[in-house]
């Protein structure tokens, strides 16, 4: 079975990194409660993992078939 992963834009990765850093800094400084900070950081980490998984190598056969369509 071949999994097809939808490509995500680069801004998705950028927002996940920024969101994780901001939530981590706000939690460490005490501006954000620990449970909320962990929750936000966890969601942004999941977003980052999803964006890394969506970076898939393209094989020449797939490029040739896409250009013919």
URGI-V434792 format. One record per helix or strand of 2 or more residues. SS is the DSSP state (~ for helix, > for strand). FROM is the first residue (numbers start at 0). TO is the last residue. If there is no record, write none. Layout:
ss=SS from=FROM to=TO
ss=SS from=FROM to=TO
This chain:
ss=~ from=9 to=28
ss=~ from=33 to=52
ss=~ from=59 to=67
